[in-house]
Amino acid sequence: MIEFTIPDMTCGHCVSAISEALTAVDENCEIEFDLLNHQITVNSHNTPQQLINALTEAGYPPTISDN
């Protein structure tokens, strides 16, 4: 599992777009959203860089969280 901070994630539409972007690269990924803290936790077989690329292409550039 990897945790990302996504500062631009602010609403339900963002959650939907992020889900769509990540499931496009791994249809079996599991995503937990913390909208209040702008964080997601992703369980995926893809590399962190592949997930970062998908999120960035969708307009939600992330950083890997320190937590």
PDB file of N, CA, C, O and CB in Angstrom:
ATOM      1  N   MET A   1       0.841  -1.183   0.000  1.00  0.00           N
ATOM      2  CA  MET A   1       0.000   0.000   0.000  1.00  0.00           C
ATOM      3  C   MET A   1       0.881   1.240   0.000  1.00  0.00           C
ATOM      4  O   MET A   1       1.952   1.270   0.607  1.00  0.00           O
ATOM      5  CB  MET A   1      -0.954   0.002   1.215  1.00  0.00           C
ATOM      6  N   ILE A   2       0.407   2.241  -0.686  1.00  0.00           N
ATOM      7  CA  ILE A   2       1.139   3.505  -0.751  1.00  0.00           C
ATOM      8  C   ILE A   2       0.167   4.647  -0.478  1.00  0.00           C
ATOM      9  O   ILE A   2      -0.982   4.624  -0.918  1.00  0.00           O
ATOM     10  CB  ILE A   2       1.836   3.685  -2.138  1.00  0.00           C
ATOM     11  N   GLU A   3       0.642   5.628   0.244  1.00  0.00           N
ATOM     12  CA  GLU A   3      -0.194   6.766   0.599  1.00  0.00           C
ATOM     13  C   GLU A   3       0.279   8.004  -0.154  1.00  0.00           C
ATOM     14  O   GLU A   3       1.465   8.334  -0.169  1.00  0.00           O
ATOM     15  CB  GLU A   3      -0.168   7.011   2.125  1.00  0.00           C
ATOM     16  N   PHE A   4      -0.682   8.677  -0.778  1.00  0.00           N
ATOM     17  CA  PHE A   4      -0.396   9.895  -1.524  1.00  0.00           C
ATOM     18  C   PHE A   4      -1.141  11.070  -0.907  1.00  0.00           C
ATOM     19  O   PHE A   4      -2.231  10.910  -0.359  1.00  0.00           O
ATOM     20  CB  PHE A   4      -0.781   9.731  -3.006  1.00  0.00           C
ATOM     21  N   THR A   5      -0.547  12.237  -1.000  1.00  0.00           N
ATOM     22  CA  THR A   5      -1.232  13.487  -0.699  1.00  0.00           C
ATOM     23  C   THR A   5      -1.551  14.150  -2.033  1.00  0.00           C
ATOM     24  O   THR A   5      -0.686  14.285  -2.898  1.00  0.00           O
ATOM     25  CB  THR A   5      -0.361  14.428   0.226  1.00  0.00           C
ATOM     26  N   ILE A   6      -2.807  14.560  -2.182  1.00  0.00           N
ATOM     27  CA  ILE A   6      -3.259  15.197  -3.422  1.00  0.00           C
ATOM     28  C   ILE A   6      -3.926  16.520  -3.043  1.00  0.00           C
ATOM     29  O   ILE A   6      -5.125  16.551  -2.762  1.00  0.00           O
ATOM     30  CB  ILE A   6      -4.252  14.262  -4.229  1.00  0.00           C
ATOM     31  N   PRO A   7      -3.161  17.610  -3.033  1.00  0.00           N
ATOM     32  CA  PRO A   7      -3.700  18.901  -2.584  1.00  0.00           C
ATOM     33  C   PRO A   7      -4.936  19.365  -3.350  1.00  0.00           C
ATOM     34  O   PRO A   7      -5.797  20.033  -2.779  1.00  0.00           O
ATOM     35  CB  PRO A   7      -2.640  19.947  -2.697  1.00  0.00           C
ATOM     36  N   ASP A   8      -5.035  19.023  -4.632  1.00  0.00           N
ATOM     37  CA  ASP A   8      -6.155  19.488  -5.453  1.00  0.00           C
ATOM     38  C   ASP A   8      -7.420  18.646  -5.294  1.00  0.00           C
ATOM     39  O   ASP A   8      -8.430  18.949  -5.930  1.00  0.00           O
ATOM     40  CB  ASP A   8      -5.747  19.497  -6.897  1.00  0.00           C
ATOM     41  N   MET A   9      -7.398  17.609  -4.474  1.00  0.00           N
ATOM     42  CA  MET A   9      -8.573  16.768  -4.252  1.00  0.00           C
ATOM     43  C   MET A   9      -9.452  17.437  -3.195  1.00  0.00           C
ATOM     44  O   MET A   9      -9.114  17.447  -2.011  1.00  0.00           O
ATOM     45  CB  MET A   9      -8.162  15.318  -3.809  1.00  0.00           C
ATOM     46  N   THR A  10     -10.585  17.997  -3.637  1.00  0.00           N
ATOM     47  CA  THR A  10     -11.412  18.782  -2.723  1.00  0.00           C
ATOM     48  C   THR A  10     -12.890  18.393  -2.693  1.00  0.00           C
ATOM     49  O   THR A  10     -13.638  18.901  -1.858  1.00  0.00           O
ATOM     50  CB  THR A  10     -11.304  20.209  -3.082  1.00  0.00           C
ATOM     51  N   CYS A  11     -13.321  17.504  -3.587  1.00  0.00           N
ATOM     52  CA  CYS A  11     -14.757  17.230  -3.661  1.00  0.00           C
ATOM     53  C   CYS A  11     -15.028  15.826  -4.203  1.00  0.00           C
ATOM     54  O   CYS A  11     -14.110  15.087  -4.558  1.00  0.00           O
ATOM     55  CB  CYS A  11     -15.452  18.275  -4.542  1.00  0.00           C
ATOM     56  N   GLY A  12     -16.289  15.489  -4.254  1.00  0.00           N
ATOM     57  CA  GLY A  12     -16.697  14.190  -4.761  1.00  0.00           C
ATOM     58  C   GLY A  12     -16.335  13.968  -6.218  1.00  0.00           C
ATOM     59  O   GLY A  12     -16.025  12.846  -6.619  1.00  0.00           O
ATOM     60  N   HIS A  13     -16.374  15.030  -7.015  1.00  0.00           N
ATOM     61  CA  HIS A  13     -15.967  14.905  -8.417  1.00  0.00           C
ATOM     62  C   HIS A  13     -14.499  14.507  -8.503  1.00  0.00           C
ATOM     63  O   HIS A  13     -14.123  13.678  -9.332  1.00  0.00           O
ATOM     64  CB  HIS A  13     -16.209  16.229  -9.180  1.00  0.00           C
ATOM     65  N   CYS A  14     -13.678  15.094  -7.651  1.00  0.00           N
ATOM     66  CA  CYS A  14     -12.246  14.754  -7.621  1.00  0.00           C
ATOM     67  C   CYS A  14     -12.068  13.270  -7.291  1.00  0.00           C
ATOM     68  O   CYS A  14     -11.277  12.574  -7.928  1.00  0.00           O
ATOM     69  CB  CYS A  14     -11.490  15.635  -6.580  1.00  0.00           C
ATOM     70  N   VAL A  15     -12.802  12.804  -6.304  1.00  0.00           N
ATOM     71  CA  VAL A  15     -12.726  11.397  -5.901  1.00  0.00           C
ATOM     72  C   VAL A  15     -13.080  10.497  -7.077  1.00  0.00           C
ATOM     73  O   VAL A  15     -12.408   9.496  -7.322  1.00  0.00           O
ATOM     74  CB  VAL A  15     -13.666  11.115  -4.706  1.00  0.00           C
ATOM     75  N   SER A  16     -14.132  10.854  -7.801  1.00  0.00           N
ATOM     76  CA  SER A  16     -14.556  10.064  -8.957  1.00  0.00           C
ATOM     77  C   SER A  16     -13.488  10.054 -10.047  1.00  0.00           C
ATOM     78  O   SER A  16     -13.190   9.004 -10.617  1.00  0.00           O
ATOM     79  CB  SER A  16     -15.869  10.609  -9.519  1.00  0.00           C
ATOM     80  N   ALA A  17     -12.914  11.215 -10.337  1.00  0.00           N
ATOM     81  CA  ALA A  17     -11.887  11.312 -11.380  1.00  0.00           C
ATOM     82  C   ALA A  17     -10.632  10.537 -10.992  1.00  0.00           C
ATOM     83  O   ALA A  17     -10.014   9.886 -11.834  1.00  0.00           O
ATOM     84  CB  ALA A  17     -11.532  12.781 -11.648  1.00  0.00           C
ATOM     85  N   ILE A  18     -10.262  10.606  -9.732  1.00  0.00           N
ATOM     86  CA  ILE A  18      -9.083   9.882  -9.245  1.00  0.00           C
ATOM     87  C   ILE A  18      -9.328   8.379  -9.309  1.00  0.00           C
ATOM     88  O   ILE A  18      -8.452   7.624  -9.731  1.00  0.00           O
ATOM     89  CB  ILE A  18      -8.734  10.309  -7.797  1.00  0.00           C
ATOM     90  N   SER A  19     -10.507   7.943  -8.896  1.00  0.00           N
ATOM     91  CA  SER A  19     -10.854   6.518  -8.981  1.00  0.00           C
ATOM     92  C   SER A  19     -10.777   6.024 -10.415  1.00  0.00           C
ATOM     93  O   SER A  19     -10.236   4.952 -10.685  1.00  0.00           O
ATOM     94  CB  SER A  19     -12.259   6.268  -8.416  1.00  0.00           C
ATOM     95  N   GLU A  20     -11.318   6.805 -11.325  1.00  0.00           N
ATOM     96  CA  GLU A  20     -11.315   6.431 -12.740  1.00  0.00           C
ATOM     97  C   GLU A  20      -9.890   6.337 -13.281  1.00  0.00           C
ATOM     98  O   GLU A  20      -9.564   5.409 -14.021  1.00  0.00           O
ATOM     99  CB  GLU A  20     -12.124   7.444 -13.562  1.00  0.00           C
ATOM    100  N   ALA A  21      -9.045   7.295 -12.914  1.00  0.00           N
ATOM    101  CA  ALA A  21      -7.657   7.306 -13.395  1.00  0.00           C
ATOM    102  C   ALA A  21      -6.887   6.095 -12.886  1.00  0.00           C
ATOM    103  O   ALA A  21      -6.135   5.473 -13.635  1.00  0.00           O
ATOM    104  CB  ALA A  21      -6.947   8.595 -12.960  1.00  0.00           C
ATOM    105  N   LEU A  22      -7.074   5.762 -11.618  1.00  0.00           N
ATOM    106  CA  LEU A  22      -6.321   4.646 -11.044  1.00  0.00           C
ATOM    107  C   LEU A  22      -6.844   3.294 -11.517  1.00  0.00           C
ATOM    108  O   LEU A  22      -6.056   2.382 -11.766  1.00  0.00           O
ATOM    109  CB  LEU A  22      -6.370   4.710  -9.529  1.00  0.00           C
ATOM    110  N   THR A  23      -8.150   3.154 -11.643  1.00  0.00           N
ATOM    111  CA  THR A  23      -8.684   1.876 -12.118  1.00  0.00           C
ATOM    112  C   THR A  23      -8.404   1.672 -13.604  1.00  0.00           C
ATOM    113  O   THR A  23      -8.467   0.544 -14.092  1.00  0.00           O
ATOM    114  CB  THR A  23     -10.189   1.800 -11.856  1.00  0.00           C
ATOM    115  N   ALA A  24      -8.097   2.740 -14.326  1.00  0.00           N
ATOM    116  CA  ALA A  24      -7.715   2.599 -15.736  1.00  0.00           C
ATOM    117  C   ALA A  24      -6.363   1.906 -15.873  1.00  0.00           C
ATOM    118  O   ALA A  24      -6.118   1.220 -16.865  1.00  0.00           O
ATOM    119  CB  ALA A  24      -7.672   3.976 -16.421  1.00  0.00           C
ATOM    120  N   VAL A  25      -5.484   2.077 -14.889  1.00  0.00           N
ATOM    121  CA  VAL A  25      -4.172   1.426 -14.946  1.00  0.00           C
ATOM    122  C   VAL A  25      -4.136   0.129 -14.141  1.00  0.00           C
ATOM    123  O   VAL A  25      -3.261  -0.709 -14.360  1.00  0.00           O
ATOM    124  CB  VAL A  25      -3.097   2.373 -14.436  1.00  0.00           C
ATOM    125  N   ASP A  26      -5.081  -0.046 -13.210  1.00  0.00           N
ATOM    126  CA  ASP A  26      -5.180  -1.282 -12.427  1.00  0.00           C
ATOM    127  C   ASP A  26      -6.626  -1.444 -11.981  1.00  0.00           C
ATOM    128  O   ASP A  26      -7.042  -0.885 -10.967  1.00  0.00           O
ATOM    129  CB  ASP A  26      -4.206  -1.263 -11.191  1.00  0.00           C
ATOM    130  N   GLU A  27      -7.386  -2.216 -12.752  1.00  0.00           N
ATOM    131  CA  GLU A  27      -8.820  -2.346 -12.464  1.00  0.00           C
ATOM    132  C   GLU A  27      -9.097  -3.008 -11.123  1.00  0.00           C
ATOM    133  O   GLU A  27     -10.216  -2.922 -10.616  1.00  0.00           O
ATOM    134  CB  GLU A  27      -9.494  -3.135 -13.557  1.00  0.00           C
ATOM    135  N   ASN A  28      -8.107  -3.662 -10.542  1.00  0.00           N
ATOM    136  CA  ASN A  28      -8.302  -4.334  -9.257  1.00  0.00           C
ATOM    137  C   ASN A  28      -7.721  -3.565  -8.072  1.00  0.00           C
ATOM    138  O   ASN A  28      -7.667  -4.088  -6.959  1.00  0.00           O
ATOM    139  CB  ASN A  28      -7.686  -5.701  -9.308  1.00  0.00           C
ATOM    140  N   CYS A  29      -7.288  -2.329  -8.307  1.00  0.00           N
ATOM    141  CA  CYS A  29      -6.690  -1.577  -7.201  1.00  0.00           C
ATOM    142  C   CYS A  29      -7.758  -1.229  -6.164  1.00  0.00           C
ATOM    143  O   CYS A  29      -8.941  -1.096  -6.480  1.00  0.00           O
ATOM    144  CB  CYS A  29      -6.003  -0.288  -7.723  1.00  0.00           C
ATOM    145  N   GLU A  30      -7.309  -1.088  -4.932  1.00  0.00           N
ATOM    146  CA  GLU A  30      -8.179  -0.688  -3.830  1.00  0.00           C
ATOM    147  C   GLU A  30      -7.743   0.701  -3.387  1.00  0.00           C
ATOM    148  O   GLU A  30      -6.556   0.953  -3.181  1.00  0.00           O
ATOM    149  CB  GLU A  30      -8.120  -1.716  -2.639  1.00  0.00           C
ATOM    150  N   ILE A  31      -8.712   1.599  -3.241  1.00  0.00           N
ATOM    151  CA  ILE A  31      -8.406   2.991  -2.912  1.00  0.00           C
ATOM    152  C   ILE A  31      -9.220   3.402  -1.690  1.00  0.00           C
ATOM    153  O   ILE A  31     -10.431   3.189  -1.639  1.00  0.00           O
ATOM    154  CB  ILE A  31      -8.702   3.933  -4.118  1.00  0.00           C
ATOM    155  N   GLU A  32      -8.545   3.991  -0.713  1.00  0.00           N
ATOM    156  CA  GLU A  32      -9.214   4.586   0.440  1.00  0.00           C
ATOM    157  C   GLU A  32      -8.996   6.089   0.363  1.00  0.00           C
ATOM    158  O   GLU A  32      -7.872   6.549   0.163  1.00  0.00           O
ATOM    159  CB  GLU A  32      -8.675   3.994   1.797  1.00  0.00           C
ATOM    160  N   PHE A  33     -10.072   6.853   0.522  1.00  0.00           N
ATOM    161  CA  PHE A  33     -10.003   8.310   0.407  1.00  0.00           C
ATOM    162  C   PHE A  33     -10.152   8.979   1.764  1.00  0.00           C
ATOM    163  O   PHE A  33     -11.003   8.593   2.566  1.00  0.00           O
ATOM    164  CB  PHE A  33     -11.080   8.821  -0.546  1.00  0.00           C
ATOM    165  N   ASP A  34      -9.325   9.978   2.013  1.00  0.00           N
ATOM    166  CA  ASP A  34      -9.446  10.869   3.166  1.00  0.00           C
ATOM    167  C   ASP A  34      -9.536  12.278   2.584  1.00  0.00           C
ATOM    168  O   ASP A  34      -8.539  12.994   2.492  1.00  0.00           O
ATOM    169  CB  ASP A  34      -8.217  10.715   4.188  1.00  0.00           C
ATOM    170  N   LEU A  35     -10.739  12.655   2.200  1.00  0.00           N
ATOM    171  CA  LEU A  35     -10.948  13.919   1.499  1.00  0.00           C
ATOM    172  C   LEU A  35     -10.552  15.111   2.364  1.00  0.00           C
ATOM    173  O   LEU A  35      -9.977  16.077   1.861  1.00  0.00           O
ATOM    174  CB  LEU A  35     -12.406  14.050   1.072  1.00  0.00           C
ATOM    175  N   LEU A  36     -10.851  15.052   3.651  1.00  0.00           N
ATOM    176  CA  LEU A  36     -10.551  16.158   4.552  1.00  0.00           C
ATOM    177  C   LEU A  36      -9.060  16.476   4.598  1.00  0.00           C
ATOM    178  O   LEU A  36      -8.665  17.641   4.655  1.00  0.00           O
ATOM    179  CB  LEU A  36     -11.049  15.839   5.945  1.00  0.00           C
ATOM    180  N   ASN A  37      -8.233  15.425   4.572  1.00  0.00           N
ATOM    181  CA  ASN A  37      -6.780  15.605   4.645  1.00  0.00           C
ATOM    182  C   ASN A  37      -6.095  15.508   3.285  1.00  0.00           C
ATOM    183  O   ASN A  37      -4.867  15.529   3.199  1.00  0.00           O
ATOM    184  CB  ASN A  37      -6.186  14.578   5.576  1.00  0.00           C
ATOM    185  N   HIS A  38      -6.894  15.402   2.222  1.00  0.00           N
ATOM    186  CA  HIS A  38      -6.375  15.351   0.847  1.00  0.00           C
ATOM    187  C   HIS A  38      -5.425  14.169   0.643  1.00  0.00           C
ATOM    188  O   HIS A  38      -4.397  14.303  -0.020  1.00  0.00           O
ATOM    189  CB  HIS A  38      -5.652  16.661   0.505  1.00  0.00           C
ATOM    190  N   GLN A  39      -5.771  13.018   1.212  1.00  0.00           N
ATOM    191  CA  GLN A  39      -4.905  11.850   1.099  1.00  0.00           C
ATOM    192  C   GLN A  39      -5.679  10.648   0.569  1.00  0.00           C
ATOM    193  O   GLN A  39      -6.879  10.495   0.797  1.00  0.00           O
ATOM    194  CB  GLN A  39      -4.275  11.518   2.454  1.00  0.00           C
ATOM    195  N   ILE A  40      -4.940   9.802  -0.147  1.00  0.00           N
ATOM    196  CA  ILE A  40      -5.485   8.516  -0.566  1.00  0.00           C
ATOM    197  C   ILE A  40      -4.470   7.430  -0.221  1.00  0.00           C
ATOM    198  O   ILE A  40      -3.263   7.670  -0.177  1.00  0.00           O
ATOM    199  CB  ILE A  40      -5.821   8.510  -2.096  1.00  0.00           C
ATOM    200  N   THR A  41      -4.988   6.249   0.018  1.00  0.00           N
ATOM    201  CA  THR A  41      -4.155   5.071   0.207  1.00  0.00           C
ATOM    202  C   THR A  41      -4.536   4.097  -0.897  1.00  0.00           C
ATOM    203  O   THR A  41      -5.712   3.794  -1.096  1.00  0.00           O
ATOM    204  CB  THR A  41      -4.340   4.435   1.647  1.00  0.00           C
ATOM    205  N   VAL A  42      -3.526   3.611  -1.612  1.00  0.00           N
ATOM    206  CA  VAL A  42      -3.776   2.759  -2.771  1.00  0.00           C
ATOM    207  C   VAL A  42      -3.073   1.423  -2.590  1.00  0.00           C
ATOM    208  O   VAL A  42      -1.889   1.371  -2.256  1.00  0.00           O
ATOM    209  CB  VAL A  42      -3.305   3.445  -4.071  1.00  0.00           C
ATOM    210  N   ASN A  43      -3.808   0.354  -2.811  1.00  0.00           N
ATOM    211  CA  ASN A  43      -3.247  -0.989  -2.847  1.00  0.00           C
ATOM    212  C   ASN A  43      -3.322  -1.428  -4.308  1.00  0.00           C
ATOM    213  O   ASN A  43      -4.406  -1.662  -4.843  1.00  0.00           O
ATOM    214  CB  ASN A  43      -4.020  -1.993  -1.876  1.00  0.00           C
ATOM    215  N   SER A  44      -2.150  -1.538  -4.946  1.00  0.00           N
ATOM    216  CA  SER A  44      -2.101  -1.822  -6.380  1.00  0.00           C
ATOM    217  C   SER A  44      -0.859  -2.633  -6.706  1.00  0.00           C
ATOM    218  O   SER A  44       0.137  -2.601  -5.982  1.00  0.00           O
ATOM    219  CB  SER A  44      -2.121  -0.516  -7.200  1.00  0.00           C
ATOM    220  N   HIS A  45      -0.941  -3.359  -7.813  1.00  0.00           N
ATOM    221  CA  HIS A  45       0.221  -4.095  -8.299  1.00  0.00           C
ATOM    222  C   HIS A  45       1.135  -3.197  -9.131  1.00  0.00           C
ATOM    223  O   HIS A  45       2.245  -3.596  -9.485  1.00  0.00           O
ATOM    224  CB  HIS A  45      -0.224  -5.304  -9.126  1.00  0.00           C
ATOM    225  N   ASN A  46       0.676  -1.997  -9.441  1.00  0.00           N
ATOM    226  CA  ASN A  46       1.484  -1.058 -10.214  1.00  0.00           C
ATOM    227  C   ASN A  46       2.538  -0.407  -9.329  1.00  0.00           C
ATOM    228  O   ASN A  46       2.415  -0.386  -8.104  1.00  0.00           O
ATOM    229  CB  ASN A  46       0.595   0.013 -10.861  1.00  0.00           C
ATOM    230  N   THR A  47       3.572   0.124  -9.968  1.00  0.00           N
ATOM    231  CA  THR A  47       4.615   0.827  -9.227  1.00  0.00           C
ATOM    232  C   THR A  47       4.089   2.195  -8.791  1.00  0.00           C
ATOM    233  O   THR A  47       3.160   2.730  -9.395  1.00  0.00           O
ATOM    234  CB  THR A  47       5.904   0.980 -10.089  1.00  0.00           C
ATOM    235  N   PRO A  48       4.682   2.752  -7.750  1.00  0.00           N
ATOM    236  CA  PRO A  48       4.281   4.109  -7.350  1.00  0.00           C
ATOM    237  C   PRO A  48       4.387   5.108  -8.501  1.00  0.00           C
ATOM    238  O   PRO A  48       3.527   5.978  -8.641  1.00  0.00           O
ATOM    239  CB  PRO A  48       5.139   4.584  -6.184  1.00  0.00           C
ATOM    240  N   GLN A  49       5.422   4.995  -9.320  1.00  0.00           N
ATOM    241  CA  GLN A  49       5.581   5.940 -10.426  1.00  0.00           C
ATOM    242  C   GLN A  49       4.457   5.803 -11.444  1.00  0.00           C
ATOM    243  O   GLN A  49       4.007   6.808 -11.994  1.00  0.00           O
ATOM    244  CB  GLN A  49       6.928   5.732 -11.110  1.00  0.00           C
ATOM    245  N   GLN A  50       3.993   4.580 -11.708  1.00  0.00           N
ATOM    246  CA  GLN A  50       2.872   4.393 -12.630  1.00  0.00           C
ATOM    247  C   GLN A  50       1.606   5.056 -12.079  1.00  0.00           C
ATOM    248  O   GLN A  50       0.831   5.650 -12.830  1.00  0.00           O
ATOM    249  CB  GLN A  50       2.624   2.889 -12.881  1.00  0.00           C
ATOM    250  N   LEU A  51       1.406   4.951 -10.779  1.00  0.00           N
ATOM    251  CA  LEU A  51       0.240   5.577 -10.156  1.00  0.00           C
ATOM    252  C   LEU A  51       0.367   7.096 -10.188  1.00  0.00           C
ATOM    253  O   LEU A  51      -0.604   7.799 -10.469  1.00  0.00           O
ATOM    254  CB  LEU A  51       0.072   5.087  -8.707  1.00  0.00           C
ATOM    255  N   ILE A  52       1.562   7.598  -9.898  1.00  0.00           N
ATOM    256  CA  ILE A  52       1.812   9.043  -9.963  1.00  0.00           C
ATOM    257  C   ILE A  52       1.537   9.558 -11.373  1.00  0.00           C
ATOM    258  O   ILE A  52       0.906  10.601 -11.543  1.00  0.00           O
ATOM    259  CB  ILE A  52       3.272   9.369  -9.544  1.00  0.00           C
ATOM    260  N   ASN A  53       2.005   8.833 -12.379  1.00  0.00           N
ATOM    261  CA  ASN A  53       1.778   9.239 -13.771  1.00  0.00           C
ATOM    262  C   ASN A  53       0.287   9.299 -14.091  1.00  0.00           C
ATOM    263  O   ASN A  53      -0.175  10.253 -14.718  1.00  0.00           O
ATOM    264  CB  ASN A  53       2.483   8.270 -14.734  1.00  0.00           C
ATOM    265  N   ALA A  54      -0.465   8.290 -13.665  1.00  0.00           N
ATOM    266  CA  ALA A  54      -1.905   8.253 -13.939  1.00  0.00           C
ATOM    267  C   ALA A  54      -2.618   9.416 -13.259  1.00  0.00           C
ATOM    268  O   ALA A  54      -3.483  10.056 -13.857  1.00  0.00           O
ATOM    269  CB  ALA A  54      -2.508   6.917 -13.471  1.00  0.00           C
ATOM    270  N   LEU A  55      -2.256   9.686 -12.014  1.00  0.00           N
ATOM    271  CA  LEU A  55      -2.884  10.786 -11.283  1.00  0.00           C
ATOM    272  C   LEU A  55      -2.526  12.140 -11.892  1.00  0.00           C
ATOM    273  O   LEU A  55      -3.377  13.021 -12.005  1.00  0.00           O
ATOM    274  CB  LEU A  55      -2.468  10.749  -9.814  1.00  0.00           C
ATOM    275  N   THR A  56      -1.277  12.297 -12.277  1.00  0.00           N
ATOM    276  CA  THR A  56      -0.829  13.558 -12.873  1.00  0.00           C
ATOM    277  C   THR A  56      -1.524  13.802 -14.203  1.00  0.00           C
ATOM    278  O   THR A  56      -1.949  14.922 -14.487  1.00  0.00           O
ATOM    279  CB  THR A  56       0.695  13.553 -13.067  1.00  0.00           C
ATOM    280  N   GLU A  57      -1.643  12.755 -15.025  1.00  0.00           N
ATOM    281  CA  GLU A  57      -2.329  12.880 -16.314  1.00  0.00           C
ATOM    282  C   GLU A  57      -3.801  13.240 -16.127  1.00  0.00           C
ATOM    283  O   GLU A  57      -4.395  13.895 -16.983  1.00  0.00           O
ATOM    284  CB  GLU A  57      -2.208  11.575 -17.110  1.00  0.00           C
ATOM    285  N   ALA A  58      -4.389  12.812 -15.006  1.00  0.00           N
ATOM    286  CA  ALA A  58      -5.791  13.118 -14.725  1.00  0.00           C
ATOM    287  C   ALA A  58      -5.967  14.525 -14.146  1.00  0.00           C
ATOM    288  O   ALA A  58      -7.093  14.981 -13.949  1.00  0.00           O
ATOM    289  CB  ALA A  58      -6.366  12.087 -13.761  1.00  0.00           C
ATOM    290  N   GLY A  59      -4.854  15.208 -13.875  1.00  0.00           N
ATOM    291  CA  GLY A  59      -4.934  16.568 -13.346  1.00  0.00           C
ATOM    292  C   GLY A  59      -4.820  16.664 -11.843  1.00  0.00           C
ATOM    293  O   GLY A  59      -5.122  17.705 -11.259  1.00  0.00           O
ATOM    294  N   TYR A  60      -4.382  15.581 -11.206  1.00  0.00           N
ATOM    295  CA  TYR A  60      -4.253  15.542  -9.749  1.00  0.00           C
ATOM    296  C   TYR A  60      -2.847  15.105  -9.353  1.00  0.00           C
ATOM    297  O   TYR A  60      -2.661  13.991  -8.863  1.00  0.00           O
ATOM    298  CB  TYR A  60      -5.303  14.593  -9.135  1.00  0.00           C
ATOM    299  N   PRO A  61      -1.862  15.969  -9.559  1.00  0.00           N
ATOM    300  CA  PRO A  61      -0.479  15.572  -9.239  1.00  0.00           C
ATOM    301  C   PRO A  61      -0.311  15.309  -7.739  1.00  0.00           C
ATOM    302  O   PRO A  61      -0.612  16.174  -6.916  1.00  0.00           O
ATOM    303  CB  PRO A  61       0.513  16.667  -9.694  1.00  0.00           C
ATOM    304  N   PRO A  62       0.167  14.117  -7.390  1.00  0.00           N
ATOM    305  CA  PRO A  62       0.307  13.748  -5.979  1.00  0.00           C
ATOM    306  C   PRO A  62       1.749  13.853  -5.497  1.00  0.00           C
ATOM    307  O   PRO A  62       2.686  14.000  -6.281  1.00  0.00           O
ATOM    308  CB  PRO A  62      -0.203  12.336  -5.756  1.00  0.00           C
ATOM    309  N   THR A  63       1.887  13.772  -4.197  1.00  0.00           N
ATOM    310  CA  THR A  63       3.188  13.528  -3.583  1.00  0.00           C
ATOM    311  C   THR A  63       3.020  12.300  -2.702  1.00  0.00           C
ATOM    312  O   THR A  63       1.929  12.029  -2.201  1.00  0.00           O
ATOM    313  CB  THR A  63       3.703  14.781  -2.755  1.00  0.00           C
ATOM    314  N   ILE A  64       4.093  11.569  -2.521  1.00  0.00           N
ATOM    315  CA  ILE A  64       4.038  10.409  -1.637  1.00  0.00           C
ATOM    316  C   ILE A  64       4.068  10.921  -0.209  1.00  0.00           C
ATOM    317  O   ILE A  64       4.938  11.712   0.156  1.00  0.00           O
ATOM    318  CB  ILE A  64       5.220   9.413  -1.912  1.00  0.00           C
ATOM    319  N   SER A  65       3.116  10.472   0.601  1.00  0.00           N
ATOM    320  CA  SER A  65       3.017  10.927   1.986  1.00  0.00           C
ATOM    321  C   SER A  65       4.102  10.305   2.834  1.00  0.00           C
ATOM    322  O   SER A  65       4.545   9.185   2.578  1.00  0.00           O
ATOM    323  CB  SER A  65       1.648  10.597   2.566  1.00  0.00           C
ATOM    324  N   ASP A  66       4.525  11.040   3.842  1.00  0.00           N
ATOM    325  CA  ASP A  66       5.543  10.553   4.766  1.00  0.00           C
ATOM    326  C   ASP A  66       4.985   9.568   5.778  1.00  0.00           C
ATOM    327  O   ASP A  66       5.742   8.817   6.393  1.00  0.00           O
ATOM    328  CB  ASP A  66       6.179  11.711   5.486  1.00  0.00           C
ATOM    329  N   ASN A  67       3.678   9.562   5.958  1.00  0.00           N
ATOM    330  CA  ASN A  67       3.064   8.728   7.010  1.00  0.00           C
ATOM    331  C   ASN A  67       3.231   7.276   6.702  1.00  0.00           C
ATOM    332  O   ASN A  67       2.781   6.427   7.470  1.00  0.00           O
ATOM    333  CB  ASN A  67       1.585   9.047   7.172  1.00  0.00           C
TER     334      ASN A  67
END
